[in-house]
Amino acid sequence: MEFNVTVIVTVYNGKRFLREAVQSILSEEVPGTEIVVIDDASTDGSLEVVQDLPVQRVRLDSNRGFPGALNEGLRQFRGRYVTFLDCDDRFAKGALRWRVDWLARHPEAPALAGRPASIIDAEGKPLSQFCHVLREGFLRPERLTLGFFQKGGLYPVPLWNYIFHRSLVEQVGFFDESLKIACDFQYLLRVLKLIEIPVVFEPVVERRLHGENLSLCQSEGNYQLKPETIAECLRILAPFGVSPTEWPLWEKGYVNT
């Protein structure tokens, strides 16, 4: 069977949110969609909650971490395009369809960037401190480039914000498994060494903050990047000529609080 687009979902002990994430993909009803769920040796029976859904389920024999699970997804996917969804997030309504439709109208584009749709809590309710009104003066790029980041530009870097053509993925290769948290950021920078990514400022994902996010920690209701996240990002950025001057949460780079 030929697939137009593959959505890779990686999960490690994410039973609580996984079914909701997968159902947000299925609700799009986009023809030619393949969903690949990679279970990184979970101990909570994560795959049990999607065993009745039309998805490809792959369970790893041992825990390989975020990049290892992503790489297994890249080995499995069969679509012309590939995008990603964290097991604790949800696609915004229409997020897959508008991107597939845009790519159909722009067959020359090897990739596409969108934007986050909203910030939600563990129960799926919008977090009031993230109202998603564009910050005054925020200038989103029409095309994302390596130079944009080298000049201090801020834009969401998580994988789910992007969709890639298979030929580009084959050129870029696999995720760096020596990284534990920010391998998606490094992957994006590797992509940007090769191409520019057009930006369509339409919503993609409802990002869930729940206190157990991989890259964030919570203190008195506030979220901030973990020290180990910052350390890994610093190690990633230097070879690409990027010198960060501040570390705001990416959510706060373009919304009012």
C-alpha positions as a Markdown table, in Angstrom:
| # | Residue | x | y | z |
|---|---|---|---|---|
| 1 | Met | 0.0 | 0.0 | 0.0 |
| 2 | Glu | 1.2 | 3.5 | -0.9 |
| 3 | Phe | 0.9 | 6.2 | 1.7 |
| 4 | Asn | 1.0 | 10.0 | 1.1 |
| 5 | Val | 1.9 | 11.0 | 4.7 |
| 6 | Thr | 3.3 | 9.1 | 7.7 |
| 7 | Val | 2.9 | 10.4 | 11.3 |
| 8 | Ile | 5.5 | 9.0 | 13.7 |
| 9 | Val | 4.5 | 8.9 | 17.4 |
| 10 | Thr | 7.1 | 7.8 | 19.9 |
| 11 | Val | 6.0 | 6.8 | 23.4 |
| 12 | Tyr | 7.7 | 5.8 | 26.6 |
| 13 | Asn | 5.4 | 5.2 | 29.5 |
| 14 | Gly | 2.9 | 7.5 | 27.9 |
| 15 | Lys | -0.2 | 5.4 | 28.4 |
| 16 | Arg | -2.1 | 8.3 | 29.9 |
| 17 | Phe | -2.2 | 10.4 | 26.8 |
| 18 | Leu | -1.3 | 8.2 | 23.9 |
| 19 | Arg | -4.8 | 7.2 | 22.8 |
| 20 | Glu | -5.9 | 10.8 | 22.7 |
| 21 | Ala | -2.9 | 11.7 | 20.6 |
| 22 | Val | -3.5 | 8.9 | 18.0 |
| 23 | Gln | -7.2 | 9.8 | 17.8 |
| 24 | Ser | -6.4 | 13.4 | 17.0 |
| 25 | Ile | -4.5 | 12.1 | 13.9 |
| 26 | Leu | -7.3 | 9.7 | 12.9 |
| 27 | Ser | -10.0 | 12.4 | 13.3 |
| 28 | Glu | -8.3 | 14.2 | 10.4 |
| 29 | Glu | -9.5 | 11.5 | 8.0 |
| 30 | Val | -6.8 | 12.4 | 5.5 |
| 31 | Pro | -6.6 | 9.7 | 2.8 |
| 32 | Gly | -3.2 | 7.9 | 2.5 |
| 33 | Thr | -2.2 | 8.5 | 6.1 |
| 34 | Glu | 0.0 | 6.0 | 7.9 |
| 35 | Ile | 0.4 | 6.2 | 11.7 |
| 36 | Val | 3.5 | 4.5 | 13.2 |
| 37 | Val | 3.6 | 4.2 | 17.0 |
| 38 | Ile | 7.1 | 3.3 | 18.4 |
| 39 | Asp | 7.0 | 2.1 | 22.0 |
| 40 | Asp | 10.4 | 2.6 | 23.5 |
| 41 | Ala | 10.2 | -0.4 | 25.8 |
| 42 | Ser | 7.5 | 1.1 | 28.0 |
| 43 | Thr | 6.7 | -0.6 | 31.3 |
| 44 | Asp | 3.2 | 0.7 | 31.7 |
| 45 | Gly | 1.6 | -1.2 | 28.8 |
| 46 | Ser | 1.4 | 1.9 | 26.6 |
| 47 | Leu | 0.5 | 0.0 | 23.4 |
| 48 | Glu | -2.5 | -1.6 | 25.0 |
| 49 | Val | -4.5 | 1.7 | 24.6 |
| 50 | Val | -4.1 | 1.8 | 20.8 |
| 51 | Gln | -4.3 | -1.9 | 20.0 |
| 52 | Asp | -7.8 | -1.5 | 18.6 |
| 53 | Leu | -6.9 | 1.4 | 16.4 |
| 54 | Pro | -5.6 | 1.3 | 12.8 |
| 55 | Val | -2.0 | 2.0 | 13.5 |
| 56 | Gln | 1.3 | 0.3 | 13.0 |
| 57 | Arg | 2.6 | -0.7 | 16.4 |
| 58 | Val | 6.4 | -1.4 | 17.0 |
| 59 | Arg | 7.7 | -2.2 | 20.4 |
| 60 | Leu | 11.5 | -1.9 | 21.0 |
| 61 | Asp | 13.1 | -4.7 | 23.1 |
| 62 | Ser | 15.1 | -2.2 | 25.1 |
| 63 | Asn | 14.9 | 1.4 | 25.9 |
| 64 | Arg | 16.8 | 3.4 | 23.3 |
| 65 | Gly | 15.7 | 6.9 | 24.3 |
| 66 | Phe | 14.0 | 9.6 | 22.3 |
| 67 | Pro | 16.4 | 9.7 | 19.3 |
| 68 | Gly | 16.6 | 5.9 | 19.1 |
| 69 | Ala | 12.8 | 5.6 | 19.0 |
| 70 | Leu | 12.6 | 8.3 | 16.3 |
| 71 | Asn | 15.2 | 6.4 | 14.2 |
| 72 | Glu | 13.1 | 3.3 | 14.4 |
| 73 | Gly | 10.2 | 5.3 | 13.1 |
| 74 | Leu | 12.3 | 6.5 | 10.2 |
| 75 | Arg | 13.2 | 2.9 | 9.3 |
| 76 | Gln | 9.5 | 2.0 | 9.3 |
| 77 | Phe | 7.7 | 4.8 | 7.6 |
| 78 | Arg | 6.4 | 4.4 | 4.0 |
| 79 | Gly | 4.8 | 7.8 | 3.2 |
| 80 | Arg | 5.9 | 10.4 | 0.7 |
| 81 | Tyr | 6.0 | 12.9 | 3.6 |
| 82 | Val | 6.7 | 12.3 | 7.3 |
| 83 | Thr | 5.7 | 14.4 | 10.3 |
| 84 | Phe | 5.7 | 13.7 | 14.0 |
| 85 | Leu | 3.6 | 13.9 | 17.2 |
| 86 | Asp | 4.6 | 13.6 | 20.8 |
| 87 | Cys | 2.5 | 11.0 | 22.6 |
| 88 | Asp | 1.3 | 13.6 | 25.1 |
| 89 | Asp | 0.2 | 16.2 | 22.6 |
| 90 | Arg | -2.7 | 16.5 | 20.1 |
| 91 | Phe | -3.0 | 17.6 | 16.5 |
| 92 | Ala | -5.1 | 20.8 | 16.2 |
| 93 | Lys | -8.2 | 20.4 | 14.2 |
| 94 | Gly | -7.3 | 20.3 | 10.5 |
| 95 | Ala | -3.5 | 20.4 | 11.2 |
| 96 | Leu | -2.7 | 17.4 | 9.0 |
| 97 | Arg | -5.1 | 18.2 | 6.2 |
| 98 | Trp | -4.0 | 21.8 | 5.7 |
| 99 | Arg | -0.3 | 20.7 | 5.5 |
| 100 | Val | -1.0 | 17.9 | 3.1 |
| 101 | Asp | -3.1 | 20.2 | 0.9 |
| 102 | Trp | -0.4 | 22.9 | 0.9 |
| 103 | Leu | 2.3 | 20.4 | -0.1 |
| 104 | Ala | 0.1 | 19.1 | -2.9 |
| 105 | Arg | -0.1 | 22.7 | -4.2 |
| 106 | His | 3.7 | 23.1 | -3.8 |
| 107 | Pro | 5.3 | 19.8 | -5.0 |
| 108 | Glu | 8.7 | 21.5 | -5.2 |
| 109 | Ala | 8.8 | 22.1 | -1.4 |
| 110 | Pro | 10.9 | 19.6 | 0.5 |
| 111 | Ala | 9.6 | 20.7 | 3.9 |
| 112 | Leu | 7.1 | 22.9 | 5.6 |
| 113 | Ala | 6.8 | 24.7 | 9.0 |
| 114 | Gly | 3.7 | 25.6 | 10.9 |
| 115 | Arg | 3.1 | 27.0 | 14.4 |
| 116 | Pro | 1.8 | 25.7 | 17.7 |
| 117 | Ala | -2.0 | 25.9 | 18.1 |
| 118 | Ser | -2.3 | 26.2 | 21.9 |
| 119 | Ile | -0.9 | 25.2 | 25.2 |
| 120 | Ile | -3.0 | 22.8 | 27.3 |
| 121 | Asp | -2.8 | 21.1 | 30.7 |
| 122 | Ala | -2.9 | 17.5 | 31.6 |
| 123 | Glu | -6.7 | 17.4 | 31.3 |
| 124 | Gly | -6.6 | 19.1 | 27.9 |
| 125 | Lys | -7.8 | 22.5 | 29.0 |
| 126 | Pro | -6.1 | 25.7 | 27.7 |
| 127 | Leu | -3.6 | 27.2 | 30.1 |
| 128 | Ser | -4.6 | 30.8 | 30.8 |
| 129 | Gln | -1.1 | 32.0 | 31.1 |
| 130 | Phe | -0.5 | 31.1 | 27.5 |
| 131 | Cys | -3.2 | 33.0 | 25.7 |
| 132 | His | -1.6 | 32.8 | 22.2 |
| 133 | Val | -2.1 | 36.3 | 21.2 |
| 134 | Leu | 0.8 | 37.4 | 19.0 |
| 135 | Arg | 3.4 | 39.3 | 20.9 |
| 136 | Glu | 3.6 | 42.9 | 19.7 |
| 137 | Gly | 6.5 | 43.2 | 17.3 |
| 138 | Phe | 6.9 | 39.5 | 16.7 |
| 139 | Leu | 8.1 | 39.1 | 13.1 |
| 140 | Arg | 7.7 | 35.5 | 11.9 |
| 141 | Pro | 10.0 | 34.5 | 9.1 |
| 142 | Glu | 8.5 | 33.7 | 5.7 |
| 143 | Arg | 11.2 | 31.1 | 5.3 |
| 144 | Leu | 13.2 | 29.5 | 8.1 |
| 145 | Thr | 17.0 | 29.5 | 7.5 |
| 146 | Leu | 20.1 | 28.6 | 9.4 |
| 147 | Gly | 21.0 | 32.3 | 9.2 |
| 148 | Phe | 17.7 | 33.2 | 11.0 |
| 149 | Phe | 18.9 | 31.2 | 14.1 |
| 150 | Gln | 22.5 | 32.4 | 13.7 |
| 151 | Lys | 21.2 | 36.0 | 14.0 |
| 152 | Gly | 19.3 | 35.2 | 17.2 |
| 153 | Gly | 15.9 | 34.4 | 15.7 |
| 154 | Leu | 13.4 | 32.5 | 17.8 |
| 155 | Tyr | 11.0 | 30.0 | 16.4 |
| 156 | Pro | 9.5 | 26.7 | 17.7 |
| 157 | Val | 11.9 | 23.8 | 16.9 |
| 158 | Pro | 10.0 | 20.6 | 18.1 |
| 159 | Leu | 9.6 | 18.1 | 15.3 |
| 160 | Trp | 5.8 | 18.2 | 15.3 |
| 161 | Asn | 6.0 | 21.7 | 13.9 |
| 162 | Tyr | 7.5 | 20.4 | 10.6 |
| 163 | Ile | 6.7 | 18.0 | 7.8 |
| 164 | Phe | 9.5 | 16.6 | 5.6 |
| 165 | His | 9.6 | 15.0 | 2.1 |
| 166 | Arg | 11.0 | 11.5 | 2.1 |
| 167 | Ser | 13.9 | 12.5 | -0.2 |
| 168 | Leu | 15.0 | 15.1 | 2.3 |
| 169 | Val | 14.9 | 12.7 | 5.2 |
| 170 | Glu | 17.0 | 10.2 | 3.2 |
| 171 | Gln | 19.5 | 13.0 | 2.6 |
| 172 | Val | 19.7 | 14.2 | 6.2 |
| 173 | Gly | 19.9 | 10.8 | 7.7 |
| 174 | Phe | 19.1 | 9.6 | 11.2 |
| 175 | Phe | 18.8 | 11.4 | 14.5 |
| 176 | Asp | 22.0 | 11.6 | 16.7 |
| 177 | Glu | 21.5 | 9.0 | 19.4 |
| 178 | Ser | 24.3 | 10.5 | 21.5 |
| 179 | Leu | 21.7 | 13.3 | 22.4 |
| 180 | Lys | 19.0 | 12.6 | 24.9 |
| 181 | Ile | 16.6 | 15.6 | 24.8 |
| 182 | Ala | 17.2 | 18.1 | 22.0 |
| 183 | Cys | 18.0 | 15.7 | 19.1 |
| 184 | Asp | 15.1 | 17.3 | 17.2 |
| 185 | Phe | 16.7 | 20.8 | 17.4 |
| 186 | Gln | 20.0 | 19.4 | 16.0 |
| 187 | Tyr | 18.1 | 17.6 | 13.2 |
| 188 | Leu | 16.3 | 20.8 | 12.2 |
| 189 | Leu | 19.7 | 22.6 | 12.1 |
| 190 | Arg | 21.0 | 19.8 | 9.9 |
| 191 | Val | 18.0 | 20.3 | 7.6 |
| 192 | Leu | 18.6 | 24.0 | 7.4 |
| 193 | Lys | 22.2 | 23.5 | 6.3 |
| 194 | Leu | 20.7 | 22.0 | 3.2 |
| 195 | Ile | 17.5 | 23.9 | 2.5 |
| 196 | Glu | 15.2 | 26.8 | 3.5 |
| 197 | Ile | 11.8 | 25.8 | 5.0 |
| 198 | Pro | 8.8 | 27.8 | 4.0 |
| 199 | Val | 6.7 | 29.0 | 7.0 |
| 200 | Val | 2.9 | 28.9 | 6.9 |
| 201 | Phe | 1.7 | 30.4 | 10.2 |
| 202 | Glu | -1.2 | 28.0 | 10.7 |
| 203 | Pro | -1.8 | 25.9 | 13.8 |
| 204 | Val | -0.4 | 22.4 | 14.1 |
| 205 | Val | -0.3 | 21.0 | 17.6 |
| 206 | Glu | -1.9 | 21.5 | 21.0 |
| 207 | Arg | 1.2 | 21.3 | 23.2 |
| 208 | Arg | 0.5 | 19.7 | 26.6 |
| 209 | Leu | 2.4 | 20.8 | 29.7 |
| 210 | His | 1.9 | 18.3 | 32.5 |
| 211 | Gly | 5.0 | 18.4 | 34.8 |
| 212 | Glu | 6.7 | 15.4 | 33.2 |
| 213 | Asn | 7.7 | 16.8 | 29.9 |
| 214 | Leu | 11.1 | 15.6 | 28.6 |
| 215 | Ser | 12.7 | 19.1 | 28.2 |
| 216 | Leu | 10.9 | 21.1 | 30.9 |
| 217 | Cys | 10.6 | 21.2 | 34.7 |
| 218 | Gln | 7.9 | 22.8 | 36.8 |
| 219 | Ser | 8.2 | 24.9 | 39.9 |
| 220 | Glu | 5.2 | 26.6 | 41.6 |
| 221 | Gly | 3.1 | 26.3 | 38.4 |
| 222 | Asn | 5.8 | 27.8 | 36.2 |
| 223 | Tyr | 7.6 | 25.9 | 33.5 |
| 224 | Gln | 11.3 | 26.3 | 32.5 |
| 225 | Leu | 13.9 | 24.5 | 30.5 |
| 226 | Lys | 15.7 | 21.8 | 32.5 |
| 227 | Pro | 19.4 | 22.6 | 33.1 |
| 228 | Glu | 20.3 | 19.5 | 31.1 |
| 229 | Thr | 18.2 | 20.7 | 28.2 |
| 230 | Ile | 20.1 | 23.9 | 28.1 |
| 231 | Ala | 23.4 | 22.2 | 28.4 |
| 232 | Glu | 22.6 | 19.9 | 25.5 |
| 233 | Cys | 21.4 | 22.7 | 23.3 |
| 234 | Leu | 24.6 | 24.6 | 23.9 |
| 235 | Arg | 26.5 | 21.6 | 22.8 |
| 236 | Ile | 24.4 | 21.3 | 19.7 |
| 237 | Leu | 24.4 | 25.0 | 18.7 |
| 238 | Ala | 28.1 | 25.7 | 18.6 |
| 239 | Pro | 29.0 | 23.7 | 15.5 |
| 240 | Phe | 26.2 | 25.5 | 13.6 |
| 241 | Gly | 27.5 | 29.0 | 14.5 |
| 242 | Val | 24.5 | 29.8 | 16.7 |
| 243 | Ser | 25.2 | 31.7 | 20.0 |
| 244 | Pro | 22.1 | 32.1 | 22.1 |
| 245 | Thr | 21.8 | 35.1 | 24.4 |
| 246 | Glu | 18.7 | 34.0 | 26.3 |
| 247 | Trp | 16.7 | 30.9 | 27.1 |
| 248 | Pro | 13.0 | 31.8 | 27.1 |
| 249 | Leu | 10.5 | 29.0 | 26.7 |
| 250 | Trp | 9.8 | 28.8 | 23.0 |
| 251 | Glu | 6.1 | 29.2 | 23.8 |
| 252 | Lys | 6.9 | 32.7 | 25.2 |
| 253 | Gly | 8.9 | 33.7 | 22.1 |
| 254 | Tyr | 5.7 | 34.6 | 20.2 |
| 255 | Val | 2.8 | 34.8 | 22.6 |
| 256 | Asn | 1.8 | 37.2 | 25.3 |
| 257 | Thr | 1.6 | 36.0 | 28.9 |
